[in-house]
Amino acid sequence: MCGIWALFGSDECLSVQCLSAMKIAHRGPDAFRFENVNGFTNCCFGFHRLAIVDQLYGMQPIRVKKFPYLWLCYNGEIYNFRQLQKQFGFEYQTLVDGEVILHLYNRGGIEQTASMLDGVFAFILLDTANRKVFLGRDTYGVRPLFKVLTEDGFLGVCSEAKGLINLKHSMSSCPKVEPFLPGHYEVLDLKPSGKVASVELVKFHSCKDEPLHAAYDTVENLPSGLDLETVKSNIRLLFESAVRKRLMSHRRIGCLLSGGLDSSLVAAMLLKLMKESSINYPLQTFAIGMEDSPDLLAARKVAAYIGSEHHEVIFNSEEGIQALEEVIFSLETYDITTVRASVGMYLVSKHIRKKTNSVVIFSGEGSDELTQGYIYFHKAPSPEEAMEDSERLLRELYMFDVLRADRTTAAHGLELRVPFLDHRFTSYYLSLPAELRIPKNGIEKHLLRESFQDSNLLPKEILWRPKEAFSDGITSLKKSWFSILQDHVDLQVDDLLLEKAAEKFPFNPPKTKEAYYYRQIFEKHYPGRADWLSHYWMPRWINATDPSARTLKHYKSATKE
């Protein structure tokens, strides 16, 4: 996890522009570098480093003697850099996993490069010999990337939008800053003036397709049968591989643990593999909640069962409410469910940074989207529609759960790892028949739970624990975080303001006081940038006015039993 920033064709003095690069300093607390591009006086790179792999030679932009005309700034981890080295005989100059991008590009151009990377990444690659700039982002957008491109060819690229919104440029109107689409790469021509022109934007991978790099994977060809035992065995095998490859780190590994199925599976598998890999420190697990929160109790059970060094962070409603503005500033969104769920994650990340030496943090993100874990999936009209919605959720992750997970951890200089979004794991799961993946016997994620039924990784009551929305599970059943927020915003936003919300905010108008309150804070920091969020996250197939699981009938009946 780092912060990357680059400008091409700046009209303004670069020493003034580089102040914008400091807006993402939180992403890389270990070192900072600002470098002009030789021969192009108005082009530069900025890089904030969090040193995870190769403490000595990991500064960026990366340049190697073999390709002096290539400059690379990237944020992410490439898990298969060693396999690709063996496969193609690459001679690396550093231990940096991202160096493989230079070798792949030299070998087969940008098309092959992006498709061959097994990992999470956002990169800016400059080829001065051929006057090209390339941008790329991983399949699910686990690593963030924003860009601004003006009509006259000035390009700005950054890990977070806040590093681009105050750039100086000789334009009458404010240039549009937008998220770079996941699973895409873009080719731009670099003109002698340092300005650029976009040539093409290409989608190199869809979540359903088996990735190109699978041909060189450590997991050999999987048995292809669709009988249940084969499917369950393949799920276990691919999940274990997803966690194992993410152990790559020179810094201490920890894990978020809510006590729900996803984070518990990750923590249990992580601990097992750390022991097998002879990692000689205990795994720290982290849970957050208010007094008597169901998540805290469940996480305690899991930690005791797997034997992790467990940490609990207790917060109260006042602390949660006070964090809202910082959280919305970090997130760069006003989406209701994202903001709600981010408060706990932001506060636990703050604790990890201040009180421990864990830096690489594993988490269960992506599982709900992939395995149909949201409670509204019980209402899906058919397995096919459930399958389509699962794929939609995965495509939109970069605006919701993955955005939340990245920004709340990155705000405190932590690096997030999400094994459920492993390319091979997701493409296999999505290739399974639609009927296999739907909720069964009133239990969501049935297939995933069943796959680990006999593994002894988790206690049975955790393996089959019903879904808790993250923003709800952290508080008590008596008064949820959802209700605490409602009570607070009720005093902050009067009825008349809400009535006129559509006039004030014609794009994505807020329909509730809570939505209005978040939107006001967002507009204060990012005026006129509401289109970063195309739509609010809402459950499907039911007439919902609020995204909380607590408002769904299924949830109410489940909690009364």
Buried (B, 14 or more C-beta within 10 A) or exposed (E): BBBBBBBBBBBBEBEEBBEBBBBBBBBBBBBBBBBEBEEBEBBBBBBBBBBBBBEEBBBBBBBBEEBEEBBBBBBBBBBBBBBBBEEBEBEBBBBBBBBBBBBBBBBEEBBBBBBBBBBBBBBBBBBBEEBBBBBBBBBBBBBBBBBBBBEEBBBBBBBBBBBBBEBEBEEEEEBEBBBBBBBBBBBBBBBEBBBBEBEEEBEBBBBEBBBBBBEBBEBEEBEEEEEEEEBBBBBBBBBBBBBBBBBBBEBBBBBBBBBBBBBBBBBBBBBBBBEEEEBEEBBBBBBBBBEEBBBBEBBBBBBEBBEBBBBBBEBEBEEBBEBBBBBBBBBBBBBBBBBBBBBBBBBBBBBBBEEBEBBBBBBBBBBBBBBBBBBBBBBBEEBEBBBBBBBEBBBBBBBBBBBBBBBBBBBBBBBBBBBBBBBBBBBBBBEBEBEBBBBBEEBBBBBBBBBBEEBEBBBEEBBBBBBBBBBBBBBBEEEBBBBBBBEBBEEEBEEEBBEEBEEEBEEBBBBBBBBBBBBBBBBEBBEEBBEBBEEBBBBBBBEEEBBBBBBBEBBEEBBEE
